[in-house]
Amino acid sequence: MTEFDRIFEPQFSATELFTNRVNEYSAFSNFLRLHSARVRDGSAVLGQSARRNVMSFYGIGGIGKTELSRRLESWVRRELSDPGDWREDPPSGEALHSVRIDFHGSRVVNAVDVVLRLRAAVAGRRRRFPAFDLGLTAWWSLARPGTALPDLSTGGFDVRGQITDTLNETLSDAGASFGVGPLTVRTGIRIVEDVRANRLRSRTLRQCQPLVHIMNQTQQDPSDYVAATLAGLLSWDLENLPLNKRPVTVAFADAAEYVQGDDRAQERLLNRIVHLTPGVLWVITSRNRLDWDSPHLHQLLPATGPRTWPGLRLEAQEDPRQHLVGDLSDTDVEKYLRAASDTAGNPLLTPAVIDSICRGAHGLPLYLSLSLSIARATQDQGLSADAFGGPLPELATRVFANLPEKERELARAASLVPRFDEELITQVAGALLGDAHRLCRRTLVTRDQHALFPYRLHDAVRAAIAHESVAEPGAWAPADRTAMARELLEALHQRSNRLLHDSERCLDVLEIAAALCVDHDLTAVWLADALSHLPGFSKTAQRLPPPASNTWIGQVSGMFEPWRHGNQGPQRIACLENLLSGPLQPDIRRRGRIRLAYLHRTRGDCEPALQLLTELLAENPESDLLRYQVARTLHSMGRYAELEQHLSACPLSDPTTGLRISSDLAYDRGLLDEAVIGPATRAAYLREKGRHRVALENEVAALWRRTLQGRSTTTDCEAVLEDADHFGETLCMRTALAAMVICEADDPSAALRLIADAQSLVRATGGFPGWREWTSQLVFGMRHADRPYIDQVRQSWLAGTTRWSPSQQVVDRFFVFSGYPARFPQPQLVGLEDPTESDRRWNTVITLLVDP
């Protein structure tokens, strides 16, 4: 447990089958009344150390946990069409609120999605949640810049609009600048700065110390763990409502076994959210019991131990506690079968058939559902008791065998993936959408609310199909399953190409593709490329399978591991170096080494970057990418003679890369007209290819060089700044802000405000001032002949800069122009011209810039 884990502690200052499970219903209904009373009397709050807000139902697959969870939710919402023996109504008074989180087919806890669902569930016109709304928008702005909040409308109420209203009412200097469009890095920085400076109109909100800690952590690293911690802000807001106005909410978390991995990384997020929402009653269904009461998990989960979760101890006798969901009683099974007999399309079941099904079912609701499917399919041939009562896998296989051939092929394809939609399986199986439509309405298939892939086969059914005997007509051999997995992988490839501009949905597709690679030990070069092109490596890392050294996809996951926990530059470098020290497949090793080189170069450590890139080029001398990257690195180091030799020996086949290098050399010589052509041309080329983020880097370079010529306007800078903000490209944002400072240098108030914005951005992203900031501040100081200000900038520059670069050489030229001695020796541009010519041109550029 860290200090951040403790910020909400008071002492911390800084299948839709009806299952008549009366016992489970009675336990839940009784505890719901008790929980409602605790919410109303103010004892279900963050200040209480013990949590009594979790009821767990666990048991084997097929026992009916999901059906139980759904039925309990329908009862809470008063939407149960046939209450059976569940006659008693939920607690009276204000309507109960419910939330469903379904983990089927997923390996991750989408923390921000969960807390947003909770926020939407308790929304109301007379309820405000200012702490949560501020924390959420700050996190979202910095973690998912350029993405609008999802539509959170519930019951006709616009939750997203209320969040926007809260921002505009709470922040003293926000005015009407916050809208419902995409949130950006600048939005997040503005919120963080206002909270830090205590510029909040709400006196009550100013007393929320956890909000300040969350803002600080968000600024350092807007991780999923911080998103999970936002749940505590929602509880804080709820606890500031009058006792009789506090809503009673029940959250149903189903199939939690999917996120109860060995490393506990995802369960850690769920544990955090549940612990920080004591006013929410959590109903968690899983194949595994919760062991959060264990005193030995404190290094893996943030909230553990018997004192924290007294109800989760196995010996607990009072609710909330853990309930082992057992078999349906023989009486329940027989009652269900007699009620189903000769109704809703089912044939008349003879006593012998009912007895046979009862003996084989062992109380499993899935077994009953599959048995009725067989009865419906074979009723024309007459029902024989001998046809029923076999083991569950055999039963699933029989149901499968009774499907029309086209539907069987679709089901075989569907069994290979954890989730699917009709288009996906139709495309690979060569069937009609009508066939898929009919399959998806059969008992074998479950539907939920997943945005892209709403269907899934029950795990028992998937296993049965996977073990289908090749002796059956049309059955697949293992090689056939592998071939179909490859077809599915290609179909997902095509789907991802259609979603290139929707990174959230594209990641949903790539997650399914990664699961296919895990299950069938497949390699997909396009998948590694697509994962690398997505914005936000940290978010991508959370959706990948656990790292593993013995599979291709496991090694891909290992390559993203440095971003999984929000590590900064040095930690990421160490993590990648550790990965590269072990056995890797050749393409993964190549990708890892390139990524390591980029990390080194971004940090200004060009020597190790050049060594890596040079070695890679020697192994693949025809790679235009590596030729270009070696050239860029040599230029960044000022090794012009070697750059000339390199380009002569390894010419660039892409004309835009060669033009970019020529323009960079022109920039060093003060030929700014030529310096603009390369990045502008390459940006246009990359835009046409759909590589928008890399294009942006070139557009920013062109903007900066035009600005030094006096050819840019504030409007030009703002347009590029907004684009960079949309993608969360903070270095590009810093360059655009610096260019804007130069454009506004004649207006001291505007320029100083922009300089402050740039400083806030540097702080928010955990960086340090660089050549952009020094150059723009120098222009401002020189424009106003403010020697003390220039001296101050000089001292900061000397304290913060140790490495030479072409851009730092330009900063040095500005200081020399102001009368200071040169800090760096003049570089020798081999084969180009006398260095004094470059000095003369730069003097002309600087003269026109500071005295336009």
HUDA-V871292 format. One record per run of one state. SS is the DSSP state (H for helix, E for strand, - for the rest). FROM is the first residue (numbers start at 0). TO is the last residue. Records with the same first field share a line. If there is no record, write none. Layout:
SS = FROM-TO  FROM-TO
This chain:
- = 0-2  6-20  41-52  58-63  76-95  102-109  121-128  143-145  147-152  154-155  157-157  171-181  183-183  196-198  200-201  206-207  220-222  239-241  245-247  254-254  259-263  275-278  286-308  312-320  324-328  340-349  361-363  381-383  387-390  401-403  414-418  420-420  429-431  439-443  447-453  457-457  466-476  498-501  520-523  533-535  542-550  564-567  580-584  602-604  619-622  637-638  649-653  668-670  688-690  708-712  727-728  743-746  764-769  783-785  800-804  817-833  850-851
H = 3-5  21-40  64-75  110-120  129-142  158-169  184-195  202-205  208-219  223-238  242-244  255-258  264-274  309-311  329-339  350-360  364-380  384-386  391-400  404-413  421-428  432-438  458-465  477-497  502-519  524-532  536-541  551-563  568-579  585-601  605-618  623-636  639-648  654-667  671-687  691-707  713-726  729-742  747-763  770-782  786-799  805-816  834-849
E = 53-57  96-101  146-146  153-153  156-156  170-170  182-182  199-199  248-253  279-285  321-323  419-419  444-446  454-456
